[in-house]
Amino acid sequence: MKSHDDELIAMLIDDAKPSVALQRWLDSDRGRRKLAEYQRVLSGLQRLYSNVAGAMAPRAAYYDSITTPIGRVFVATIEGGLVRVSFRRSESAFASDLRQELGTEVMKSASKTKAVVHQIRDYFAGRRTAFDVQTDLSHVTPFQRRVLLATAQIPRGRVVSYGDIAKRIGRPRGSRAVGQALGHNPIPIVIPCHRIIATDGKLGGYTGGLTIKRKLLRLEGALAANA
């Protein structure tokens, strides 16, 4: 049986687009398992590289939280911009994971995070339709970065499908991979992965749970109040 390893690696590092044969294989159970395996390895290597780079030039991460209609939301920034938005977690778990993932010192600071906190507060109050903050996506894979940047272009009040995002990044048969990439979105809400739904109109998945996804879409007017 022909091995797809080389072609799969080239796709994951954005060196080549998947062939028809590779895409067909990725749609199989074996292909999906293999893709998930490679993505885990690539993610681990990326974190290792980030930790080494962080050791050479350490940057502190600053975080704070805000009370919102979906519960307590945590945000974290570094010198390069916003790196994390998280909810449904405890403060200690958020800070611990942030420290481990970024390999840097983590400190709570209202002053360092006030810009994004203010914008998120305005978003939930209906005073903001788009975010204007610098984001740092240096800790994600090149493929995930393309997915996230395409997702960031979806305006408030609109929804598109995973397939639509796949087409926008030049991977028309990559909707499953798009869904996996969005499942690891480090800055939800600001990068609105909740606006991505299944082709059949169903909500699809969401890291924060479908209840929160519905609340966000209702807040934005993209979902009826009784839906």
BAMIMI-967253 format. One record per residue (C-alpha): residue number from 1; residue in three letters; x, z, y. Coordinates in Angstrom, 2 decimals, decimal comma. Example, Ala and Ser with C-alpha at 12.3 -4.5 7.8 and 13.67 -1.06 7.14 Angstrom:
<kolkols>
+-----+-----+---------+---------+---------+
:   k :   r :    east :      up :   north :
+-----+-----+---------+---------+---------+
:   1 : ALA :   12,30 :    7,80 :   -4,50 :
:   2 : SER :   13,67 :    7,14 :   -1,06 :
+-----+-----+---------+---------+---------+
</kolkols>
This chain:
<kolkols>
+-----+-----+---------+---------+---------+
:   k :   r :    east :      up :   north :
+-----+-----+---------+---------+---------+
:   1 : MET :    0,00 :    0,00 :    0,00 :
:   2 : LYS :    1,33 :   -0,92 :    3,41 :
:   3 : SER :    2,39 :    2,05 :    5,52 :
:   4 : HIS :    0,90 :    2,23 :    9,01 :
:   5 : ASP :    3,33 :    4,91 :   10,19 :
:   6 : ASP :    5,50 :    2,76 :   12,48 :
:   7 : GLU :    2,51 :    1,08 :   14,12 :
:   8 : LEU :    0,69 :    4,40 :   14,48 :
:   9 : ILE :    3,69 :    5,99 :   16,19 :
:  10 : ALA :    4,01 :    3,00 :   18,54 :
:  11 : MET :    0,33 :    3,40 :   19,47 :
:  12 : LEU :    0,62 :    7,14 :   20,10 :
:  13 : ILE :    3,61 :    6,77 :   22,42 :
:  14 : ASP :    1,89 :    3,90 :   24,22 :
:  15 : ASP :    4,48 :    1,39 :   23,07 :
:  16 : ALA :    1,95 :   -0,98 :   21,50 :
:  17 : LYS :   -1,76 :   -1,49 :   21,16 :
:  18 : PRO :   -3,28 :   -0,99 :   17,68 :
:  19 : SER :   -3,77 :   -4,08 :   15,56 :
:  20 : VAL :   -7,12 :   -4,91 :   14,00 :
:  21 : ALA :   -5,81 :   -3,72 :   10,63 :
:  22 : LEU :   -4,58 :   -0,41 :   12,08 :
:  23 : GLN :   -7,85 :    0,22 :   13,88 :
:  24 : ARG :   -9,79 :   -0,46 :   10,69 :
:  25 : TRP :   -7,56 :    2,01 :    8,86 :
:  26 : LEU :   -8,01 :    4,61 :   11,61 :
:  27 : ASP :  -11,76 :    4,41 :   11,05 :
:  28 : SER :  -11,27 :    5,55 :    7,45 :
:  29 : ASP :  -11,10 :    9,21 :    6,38 :
:  30 : ARG :   -7,43 :    8,82 :    5,43 :
:  31 : GLY :   -6,63 :    7,19 :    8,76 :
:  32 : ARG :   -8,38 :    9,90 :   10,75 :
:  33 : ARG :   -6,50 :   12,62 :    8,89 :
:  34 : LYS :   -3,20 :   10,85 :    9,44 :
:  35 : LEU :   -3,92 :   10,34 :   13,14 :
:  36 : ALA :   -4,75 :   14,03 :   13,57 :
:  37 : GLU :   -1,54 :   14,96 :   11,73 :
:  38 : TYR :    0,63 :   12,78 :   13,96 :
:  39 : GLN :   -1,11 :   14,02 :   17,09 :
:  40 : ARG :   -0,37 :   17,62 :   16,11 :
:  41 : VAL :    3,30 :   16,76 :   15,52 :
:  42 : LEU :    3,56 :   14,85 :   18,79 :
:  43 : SER :    1,88 :   17,68 :   20,67 :
:  44 : GLY :    4,33 :   20,16 :   19,15 :
:  45 : LEU :    7,30 :   18,02 :   20,13 :
:  46 : GLN :    5,93 :   17,70 :   23,65 :
:  47 : ARG :    5,56 :   21,47 :   23,93 :
:  48 : LEU :    9,10 :   21,90 :   22,61 :
:  49 : TYR :   10,41 :   19,47 :   25,19 :
:  50 : SER :    8,44 :   21,22 :   27,92 :
:  51 : ASN :    9,81 :   24,59 :   26,86 :
:  52 : VAL :   13,39 :   23,27 :   26,94 :
:  53 : ALA :   12,82 :   21,68 :   30,32 :
:  54 : GLY :   11,22 :   24,88 :   31,53 :
:  55 : ALA :   14,23 :   26,88 :   30,39 :
:  56 : MET :   16,49 :   24,60 :   32,41 :
:  57 : ALA :   14,33 :   24,74 :   35,52 :
:  58 : PRO :   11,78 :   27,55 :   35,20 :
:  59 : ARG :    8,62 :   27,34 :   37,26 :
:  60 : ALA :    6,20 :   30,22 :   37,58 :
:  61 : ALA :    2,52 :   29,68 :   36,83 :
:  62 : TYR :   -0,08 :   31,38 :   38,98 :
:  63 : TYR :   -3,67 :   32,00 :   37,95 :
:  64 : ASP :   -6,92 :   33,51 :   39,15 :
:  65 : SER :  -10,58 :   33,45 :   38,19 :
:  66 : ILE :  -13,95 :   32,71 :   39,75 :
:  67 : THR :  -17,48 :   33,76 :   38,76 :
:  68 : THR :  -19,68 :   30,69 :   38,22 :
:  69 : PRO :  -23,08 :   29,77 :   36,71 :
:  70 : ILE :  -21,29 :   29,04 :   33,42 :
:  71 : GLY :  -19,43 :   32,35 :   33,41 :
:  72 : ARG :  -15,93 :   33,33 :   34,43 :
:  73 : VAL :  -13,66 :   30,33 :   35,01 :
:  74 : PHE :   -9,87 :   30,67 :   35,05 :
:  75 : VAL :   -7,54 :   28,30 :   36,89 :
:  76 : ALA :   -3,75 :   28,05 :   36,84 :
:  77 : THR :   -1,30 :   26,15 :   39,00 :
:  78 : ILE :    2,43 :   25,49 :   38,97 :
:  79 : GLU :    4,68 :   23,81 :   41,50 :
:  80 : GLY :    3,49 :   20,39 :   40,34 :
:  81 : GLY :   -0,20 :   21,16 :   40,75 :
:  82 : LEU :   -3,20 :   22,35 :   38,74 :
:  83 : VAL :   -2,38 :   22,73 :   35,03 :
:  84 : ARG :   -5,29 :   24,65 :   33,50 :
:  85 : VAL :   -9,00 :   25,28 :   33,89 :
:  86 : SER :  -10,56 :   27,42 :   31,18 :
:  87 : PHE :  -13,72 :   29,35 :   30,41 :
:  88 : ARG :  -15,33 :   31,39 :   27,62 :
:  89 : ARG :  -12,08 :   33,34 :   27,27 :
:  90 : SER :  -10,70 :   36,74 :   28,17 :
:  91 : GLU :   -8,13 :   37,07 :   30,92 :
:  92 : SER :   -5,48 :   38,38 :   28,55 :
:  93 : ALA :   -5,97 :   35,48 :   26,12 :
:  94 : PHE :   -5,83 :   32,93 :   28,94 :
:  95 : ALA :   -2,61 :   34,38 :   30,41 :
:  96 : SER :   -0,99 :   34,74 :   26,98 :
:  97 : ASP :   -1,74 :   31,16 :   25,94 :
:  98 : LEU :   -0,62 :   29,86 :   29,31 :
:  99 : ARG :    2,70 :   31,69 :   28,99 :
: 100 : GLN :    3,24 :   30,32 :   25,48 :
: 101 : GLU :    2,19 :   26,73 :   26,24 :
: 102 : LEU :    4,16 :   26,38 :   29,48 :
: 103 : GLY :    7,11 :   28,58 :   28,53 :
: 104 : THR :    7,20 :   30,14 :   31,97 :
: 105 : GLU :    6,42 :   33,35 :   33,82 :
: 106 : VAL :    2,71 :   33,84 :   34,50 :
: 107 : MET :    1,39 :   35,83 :   37,45 :
: 108 : LYS :   -2,03 :   36,43 :   38,95 :
: 109 : SER :   -2,23 :   35,20 :   42,53 :
: 110 : ALA :   -5,28 :   34,54 :   44,69 :
: 111 : SER :   -3,17 :   32,95 :   47,43 :
: 112 : LYS :   -1,47 :   30,43 :   45,12 :
: 113 : THR :   -4,76 :   29,29 :   43,62 :
: 114 : LYS :   -7,12 :   29,57 :   46,59 :
: 115 : ALA :   -7,38 :   25,80 :   47,18 :
: 116 : VAL :   -8,70 :   24,97 :   43,73 :
: 117 : VAL :  -10,83 :   28,15 :   43,56 :
: 118 : HIS :  -12,46 :   27,16 :   46,85 :
: 119 : GLN :  -13,17 :   23,63 :   45,59 :
: 120 : ILE :  -14,64 :   24,86 :   42,30 :
: 121 : ARG :  -16,85 :   27,29 :   44,21 :
: 122 : ASP :  -18,05 :   24,41 :   46,41 :
: 123 : TYR :  -18,63 :   22,25 :   43,31 :
: 124 : PHE :  -20,99 :   24,78 :   41,75 :
: 125 : ALA :  -22,73 :   25,29 :   45,08 :
: 126 : GLY :  -23,41 :   21,55 :   45,31 :
: 127 : ARG :  -21,20 :   21,12 :   48,37 :
: 128 : ARG :  -18,53 :   19,04 :   46,62 :
: 129 : THR :  -18,95 :   15,79 :   44,70 :
: 130 : ALA :  -15,25 :   15,16 :   43,97 :
: 131 : PHE :  -12,13 :   17,29 :   43,70 :
: 132 : ASP :   -9,11 :   16,81 :   45,92 :
: 133 : VAL :   -6,34 :   18,75 :   44,22 :
: 134 : GLN :   -3,02 :   17,69 :   42,79 :
: 135 : THR :   -2,95 :   17,90 :   39,00 :
: 136 : ASP :    0,02 :   18,26 :   36,66 :
: 137 : LEU :   -0,41 :   16,40 :   33,35 :
: 138 : SER :    3,23 :   16,61 :   32,29 :
: 139 : HIS :    2,29 :   18,63 :   29,21 :
: 140 : VAL :    0,03 :   16,00 :   27,59 :
: 141 : THR :    0,88 :   12,83 :   25,64 :
: 142 : PRO :    1,00 :    9,43 :   27,40 :
: 143 : PHE :   -2,18 :    8,33 :   25,59 :
: 144 : GLN :   -4,05 :   11,50 :   26,56 :
: 145 : ARG :   -2,88 :   11,09 :   30,15 :
: 146 : ARG :   -4,42 :    7,61 :   30,28 :
: 147 : VAL :   -7,70 :    8,94 :   28,87 :
: 148 : LEU :   -7,78 :   11,83 :   31,35 :
: 149 : LEU :   -6,97 :    9,67 :   34,36 :
: 150 : ALA :   -9,74 :    7,22 :   33,40 :
: 151 : THR :  -12,17 :   10,12 :   32,93 :
: 152 : ALA :  -11,25 :   11,51 :   36,35 :
: 153 : GLN :  -12,71 :    8,33 :   37,90 :
: 154 : ILE :  -16,25 :    9,00 :   36,64 :
: 155 : PRO :  -18,29 :   10,12 :   39,69 :
: 156 : ARG :  -20,61 :   13,12 :   39,81 :
: 157 : GLY :  -24,10 :   12,27 :   38,59 :
: 158 : ARG :  -22,90 :    9,56 :   36,20 :
: 159 : VAL :  -22,16 :    9,54 :   32,49 :
: 160 : VAL :  -20,29 :    6,99 :   30,39 :
: 161 : SER :  -19,56 :    6,74 :   26,68 :
: 162 : TYR :  -16,37 :    7,40 :   24,75 :
: 163 : GLY :  -16,35 :    3,66 :   24,04 :
: 164 : ASP :  -16,46 :    2,90 :   27,77 :
: 165 : ILE :  -13,35 :    5,01 :   28,35 :
: 166 : ALA :  -11,64 :    3,33 :   25,39 :
: 167 : LYS :  -12,29 :   -0,07 :   26,97 :
: 168 : ARG :  -11,04 :    1,08 :   30,37 :
: 169 : ILE :   -7,67 :    2,04 :   28,91 :
: 170 : GLY :   -7,34 :   -1,14 :   26,87 :
: 171 : ARG :   -8,26 :    0,38 :   23,49 :
: 172 : PRO :  -11,78 :   -0,99 :   22,88 :
: 173 : ARG :  -11,91 :    0,32 :   19,30 :
: 174 : GLY :  -10,38 :    3,68 :   20,14 :
: 175 : SER :  -13,47 :    5,74 :   20,97 :
: 176 : ARG :  -12,66 :    8,27 :   18,25 :
: 177 : ALA :   -9,13 :    8,77 :   19,61 :
: 178 : VAL :  -10,59 :    9,12 :   23,11 :
: 179 : GLY :  -12,87 :   11,89 :   21,85 :
: 180 : GLN :   -9,92 :   13,71 :   20,29 :
: 181 : ALA :   -7,91 :   13,41 :   23,51 :
: 182 : LEU :  -10,78 :   14,76 :   25,59 :
: 183 : GLY :  -11,16 :   17,64 :   23,16 :
: 184 : HIS :   -7,78 :   18,85 :   24,45 :
: 185 : ASN :   -8,46 :   18,32 :   28,15 :
: 186 : PRO :   -6,39 :   21,04 :   29,90 :
: 187 : ILE :   -8,38 :   20,93 :   33,14 :
: 188 : PRO :  -12,10 :   20,44 :   32,41 :
: 189 : ILE :  -14,58 :   20,29 :   35,30 :
: 190 : VAL :  -11,86 :   18,94 :   37,61 :
: 191 : ILE :  -11,27 :   16,17 :   35,07 :
: 192 : PRO :  -14,94 :   15,83 :   34,09 :
: 193 : CYS :  -14,89 :   15,27 :   30,32 :
: 194 : HIS :  -18,46 :   16,65 :   30,29 :
: 195 : ARG :  -19,54 :   13,29 :   31,75 :
: 196 : ILE :  -18,52 :   11,46 :   28,58 :
: 197 : ILE :  -21,26 :   11,10 :   25,97 :
: 198 : ALA :  -21,85 :    9,25 :   22,70 :
: 199 : THR :  -22,81 :    5,58 :   22,70 :
: 200 : ASP :  -26,28 :    6,43 :   21,36 :
: 201 : GLY :  -26,95 :    8,65 :   24,38 :
: 202 : LYS :  -26,40 :   11,95 :   22,59 :
: 203 : LEU :  -24,20 :   14,48 :   24,35 :
: 204 : GLY :  -21,40 :   14,40 :   21,77 :
: 205 : GLY :  -18,98 :   17,31 :   21,65 :
: 206 : TYR :  -17,51 :   19,60 :   24,27 :
: 207 : THR :  -14,79 :   22,21 :   24,08 :
: 208 : GLY :  -16,88 :   24,68 :   26,06 :
: 209 : GLY :  -19,94 :   24,08 :   23,87 :
: 210 : LEU :  -23,00 :   21,88 :   24,39 :
: 211 : THR :  -24,85 :   24,59 :   26,33 :
: 212 : ILE :  -22,22 :   24,48 :   29,07 :
: 213 : LYS :  -22,08 :   20,67 :   28,95 :
: 214 : ARG :  -25,84 :   20,54 :   29,54 :
: 215 : LYS :  -25,58 :   23,02 :   32,42 :
: 216 : LEU :  -22,87 :   20,96 :   34,13 :
: 217 : LEU :  -24,79 :   17,69 :   33,74 :
: 218 : ARG :  -27,98 :   19,30 :   35,02 :
: 219 : LEU :  -26,09 :   20,72 :   37,99 :
: 220 : GLU :  -24,87 :   17,21 :   38,80 :
: 221 : GLY :  -28,30 :   15,62 :   38,35 :
: 222 : ALA :  -27,20 :   13,54 :   35,37 :
: 223 : LEU :  -29,54 :   15,36 :   32,99 :
: 224 : ALA :  -33,17 :   16,37 :   33,47 :
: 225 : ALA :  -33,81 :   20,07 :   33,88 :
: 226 : ASN :  -35,80 :   20,19 :   30,63 :
: 227 : ALA :  -33,34 :   18,10 :   28,59 :
+-----+-----+---------+---------+---------+
</kolkols>
